[in-house]
Amino acid sequence: MADKVQLQEAIKTQGEVVRKLKSEKASKEQIDEEVARLLQLKAQLGGDEGKHVFVLKTAKGTRDYNPKQMAIREKVFNIIISCFKRHGAETIDTPVFELKETLTGKYGEDSKLIYDLKDQGGELLSLRYDLTVPFARYLAMNKITNIKRYHIAKVYRRDNPAMTRGRYREFYQCDFDIAGQYDAMIPDAECLKIVYEILNELDLGDFRIKVNDRRILDGLFAVCGVPDEKFRTICSTVDKLDKMAWEDVKKEMVNEKGLSADVADRIGEYVSMQGGQDLAERLLQDPRLSQSKQACAGLTDMKLLFSYLELFQVTDKVVFDLSLARGLDYYTGVIYEAILSQTIQAPVSMPAEQNGADEAGVSVGSVAGGGRYDGLVGMFDPKGRKVPCVGVSIGIERIFSIMEQKAEASSEKVCTTETQVLVASAQKNLLEERLRLTNELWNAGIKAEVLYKKNPKLLSQLQHCEETGIPLVAILGEQELKDGVVKLRNVARREEVDVPRVDLVDEIKKRTLLS
Amino acid sequence: MADKVQLQEAIKTQGEVVRKLKSEKASKEQIDEEVARLLQLKAQLGGDEGKHVFVLKTAKGTRDYNPKQMAIREKVFNIIISCFKRHGAETIDTPVFELKETLTGKYGEDSKLIYDLKDQGGELLSLRYDLTVPFARYLAMNKITNIKRYHIAKVYRRDNPAMTRGRYREFYQCDFDIAGQYDAMIPDAECLKIVYEILNELDLGDFRIKVNDRRILDGLFAVCGVPDEKFRTICSTVDKLDKMAWEDVKKEMVNEKGLSADVADRIGEYVSMQGGQDLAERLLQDPRLSQSKQACAGLTDMKLLFSYLELFQVTDKVVFDLSLARGLDYYTGVIYEAILSQTIQAPVSMPAEQNGADEAGVSVGSVAGGGRYDGLVGMFDPKGRKVPCVGVSIGIERIFSIMEQKAEASSEKVCTTETQVLVASAQKNLLEERLRLTNELWNAGIKAEVLYKKNPKLLSQLQHCEETGIPLVAILGEQELKDGVVKLRNVARREEVDVPRVDLVDEIKKRTLLS
């Protein structure tokens, strides 16, 4: 397809890119990527140059999950999904790609990070960038006005991956959202309760959940004298307060964003405030802030929210924090973010935007975030009909990383199978007997394995159990067959006992229930 | 980016395509797709022409899964995953896209159905076409020589979708594979046992599993006089025997594939044979077939396979069928395919290649298939080191369709949530009391919901339970609060009983265990 001369030109240029990177001692990862492209171009050319050149790797910024990682992933998912189900959520799924237009105009500057599919005729498609926009498209398309759903799936961002810090181009999102016209703050409070429950159950250490409201921020900016068109950009500067000193944030406001020092100082006064219901009450009396209708609406809702959080017994971890701003444009009301208190030395496992890290990628331990977005569904509805939504996204990749590190640090082995028993023999020529017994166990619902060898050594059968964490071995021999028994061995304790064959299933069930 | 004049030209051409399709009364789906492309081109142009034109749809050949479909999907997955785990399998995951080269040269003609990603700089990528090639890449890349793993994930094929017949461009595959150098036919037999268990447990009606061996087919072709270079193409003609009469298959062999009528008739004799272990024994004595070393190796293994299947008690459903050929090139030994006996009127839910349907898409009820592929991993290894593999793919999309239809046909409601109880009130001003009780239930692990209204009517609360299948309602009123009780209502039976609040959790657990 591609013109041969053009291709040869491209190969030459790409060769120079690789040489340059090597001479500059660029990172191995960067060199690998450019070498991969060079080899791909050569392969396109075909002929001798393209033969047998092949890089055995996954695409840049992606990774395989091995069985150990999958076992941890499953454990984390089970805890999270149980919580979602406890709160009565349904689940949906959407395709991995959407019409290009569906994603257009939803992510601001980040749109450049969207993966497009090649135009192979037909529609122009892009890989999903998050789960929220497909959810809004789903609601509008099916005219759904009420739903409580969760969605766990992979999303794609052509971000500059920092794989050493665990930042990937393909990563999981884990979203819970409530759509519908309801009385104020009740679904919002449930979202926070869910974050609280999940972080407690995952046992990641102490945490707190910061809460704010876009209307309070906007009102605050207005009464402090920020011009309307600068609300969003000042918002993102405020968002850096969790990792930058106020002095530096102020500098950015004044020098880069063009606010006067006075205005910045007035903002600074407010955004240093933290508290609970009492703070919301105090600010409702604030002579300046109470001038803003928006701020008052936000503060009144904040009071109400805290009264519900009190009933849900989660106020010990929730802080009303006026410095919380959140990156995304589509939030219209309450916003929140959960942060681990102790900074565990974990690689950052999510894109900066999502974990509240700044452009430099400094992690601040954010593991969940979300808020209210009442306008997004309306962007898809032909008549602009709105469906109010509030939701939360669990920062699952970061949680995986922390759980993986905990597993590494602990002496406990991660089991990648659930096998209860290995059917083994100490003597030769008992393959058929082993298969027969294994079949009996499978039919009784026991998780059983057998080595695929005619005459495996007993030692290698026991080693297989040690390596994979199988707790029991059912050993057959001539004598056992004659006596109608099976020798049941506890691998950890190295104890053996003869069990009548008719009792074997019950005995295995009993023993593996306890272990 | 695109040149404006070119774009205008493209819009004009695309407009004509749409007009032509409409005048030809093409299918709605086909017109929709071309209209979508037209609007996309206009949107690229920007300006007034591109404004507010937006098609609210999923990409061609894809679909959302709604909560009801997800509930069925979860049920099917649970049965299948339990079986895989009972057989000691681990699980892995791989990225949704691979380097383009990883997929190149693995699918023969079907390569044109691969989705490519747009070249946005960096590596050239493609969406995975199946799970087998990424699995082989994973083994080679990580130098793994032994693993028993399952992988359930979506794959992508730019096939001509027939959505009315349930054929999609994004669909699930559900694979179980055993890699490693083992004694003959033991892992192969386990794969068949797994198919048997899964189809039994899914309760899809009677089925049978056809088994054959590529070596037997090749040997058979050789002794019948088929030239070597025609083995593969004759193989795919033989594969049509399950939906075409022998006469038509013979015609294709003679007229299209250029075999002599004699050779075709000799093939016809063999491929009409069906049986069990006895047939393998008989064919080993066959004067012609026993000339072929390959066929003898295959037949000897077939005998051995049946002896293991006997031990696994599955021979009642397994047939040695010499007409089974399977489409994919990479099989090297045993091949198999499971077929439902009663043709349930279900739409075909998988690509033709996978469900054994012919090009015209006639379904033959195939719900699982697989075989041995000993050469694939070696294609990825720099030194060509082989890792023998055998595996099975469950035709999960077809199974979803059948289960969905069964659910539609039965009077039983598909529950999309697992909620055990709705916390309700009959009187006004009890929101706080409802939230407090709901919180108690959540904390005790009960799946509970509460309506997000200050003062919902009792009737609308009960209706919510009827609609969503919540079995119990915990009703609070002034009197109940005073008496320290909750009125627990059984929604189906419309019976109410006062339960002391301290006993409520246990009572709910007891009642929802039985329901």
Interface residues (C-beta under 8 A of the other chain):
Chain A: E33 A36 R37 L39 Q40 A43 F54 V55 L56 K57 T58 A59 K60 T62 R63 D64 Y65 N66 P67 M70 A71 R73 E74 K85 R86 H87 G88 A89 E90 T91 I92 D93 T94 P95 V96 F97 E98 L99 K100 E101 T104 Y115 D116 L117 K118 D119 Q120 G122 E123 L124 L125 L127 R137 Y138 A140 M141 N142 I147 R149 K154 Y156 R158 E170 I178 G180 Y182 D183 I186 P187 A189 E190 K193 E197 S307 Y308 L311 F312 Q313 F380 P382 T416 T417 E418 T419 L431 E432 L435 R436 N439 W442 N443 G445 I446 K447 A448 E449 Y452 K453 K454
Chain B: E33 A36 R37 L39 Q40 A43 F54 V55 L56 K57 T58 A59 K60 T62 R63 D64 Y65 N66 P67 M70 A71 R73 E74 K85 R86 H87 G88 A89 E90 T91 I92 D93 T94 P95 V96 F97 E98 L99 K100 E101 T104 Y115 D116 L117 K118 D119 Q120 G122 E123 L124 L125 L127 R137 Y138 A140 M141 N142 I147 R149 K154 Y156 R158 E170 I178 G180 Y182 D183 I186 P187 A189 E190 K193 E197 S307 Y308 L311 F312 Q313 F380 P382 T416 T417 E418 T419 L431 E432 L435 R436 N439 W442 N443 G445 I446 K447 A448 E449 Y452 K453 K454
